[in-house]
Amino acid sequence: MRTRLASLFLLAIISALALATPHAFAQQPPTPPPSVVYPPELISTLTKIRDAALTSDYAYRQVAHLTENIGQRISGSPQAQQAVEYVAAELRKLGLEVTLEKVMVPHWVRGEERAELTTFPGQAPHTSQKIILTALGNSPATPPDGITADVIAVNNFDELAALGREKVAGKIVLYNAKFDERMAAEGRAGDSYQHVYEYRSKGAQTAVALGAVASLIRSLGDADYRLPHTGYSINAGIPAAAVTAEDAQLIADLAQQGRVTMHLVLTPQTFPNTQSFNVIADLKGSEHPEQIVIVSGHLDSWDLGTGAIDDAAGVAVAMQVANLCKQLGLHPKRTLRVIAWMDEENGTAGGKAYGEEHKSETANHIAAFESDLGAGHPLGMEGNYKTEAVPALEPFEKILESIGANLLQPAADPGADISPLAAAGVPSFGLIQDNRTYFHYHHTPADTLDKVNPHELAENAALIAVYAYGIADAPKPLPH
């Protein structure tokens, strides 16, 4: 009993001390490791790179040529090949070692595309309503004279499944899944896009399983200018198209009132895969040429516009990294590799081919950057990297504070083309950008040069150049 009383007395003292000093026994959070201290010469060089990027029009001139002189660059097209040759020649002028790495890519050509509602509630005699739409990538064609079928409108896959095959077979399915415009307006446009992306990629595949004869989606975008947004879709053997947000809502509203019938004509053609190229250009490292830091964007585009924000801008800022090195006479310790990827839009054949071709060299890939979210003001960098890498990246943030591009945050998938490298453990990065208006124009006829702000493009070049050169010239590589 005495022992127990003594124990209780001791426990009371400990409790009293804990109450008097509530944090005395609490576990303190670990102290974050200090930032890596780089040589003053490197910090000075990175500052010069930032300033030179901000005063250069090189990147903008590249975007202008790719979009206005060459135009749309869908994989397999003559324009895509012209873009390959142009970028390769420009990078050779900068003194880089250029390789054209073969890639087999889809060759899909858009044809005629039109639709009209031929039956709908309240219809005036002998009239129809025109519907604005565009074929999705890889869509097969309708018969030359088109198809006419009833339309059913659903908001999601669950609603379609609930209808069952009996109510879906022989009909055109419209997925009226809405892009969240409020989320996009608050700077989360990428999240909005991801929430509805599967209706474009898998919509036809899901609809045909229930016997549908065609699949339509509400365009994936956040500006209602009656613009259709194209994009990648799995070829499921039935025509697939995107209608404008306004027309999707029209069809859904009418379908709630009664029978709606559509006449649909799509005449795209799918040819055998054809040979194209990733453009790969190396500025060899002075001390560790075998170690590689990639800066990249994708050279192909969809064919409705001229691919300025998606993704001539990304290719141009990657090219600018090499141009700044030549302009300032810089030779980093590691190799800077500029890549203009082919076929990001219609299957990511270029990124997959590179990942397979270079898988034995993964350990020597120190970092990979991809710019593929337009040319809006950059806020910083996001990436798939180890926590231990943060101290080595923090000095770059300080250099970029003056342009408001000093965020650094993790991201599971910073870029489609570099995703095979990220999956293999290579630290991989994408730019955080102001994307509030990006999906106004993404994959539409309005993706043109005027959507690129030259100063903001220069800020993007400054951001990626500081990070890429800093990692390429750092005393130690980033951890995989």
Beta strands, then each sheet from edge to edge (+ up, - down):
strand 1: 97-109
strand 2: 113-119
strand 3: 129-131
strand 4: 133-135
strand 5: 147-154
strand 6: 172-175
strand 7: 214-218
strand 8: 240-243
strand 9: 261-266
strand 10: 269-283
strand 11: 288-298
strand 12: 334-341
strand 13: 365-370
strand 14: 378-384
strand 15: 407-410
strand 16: 428-433
sheet 1: 1+ 10- 12+ 11+ 13+ 16+ 14- 15-
sheet 2: 3+ 2- 9+ 5- 6- 7- 8- 4+
end
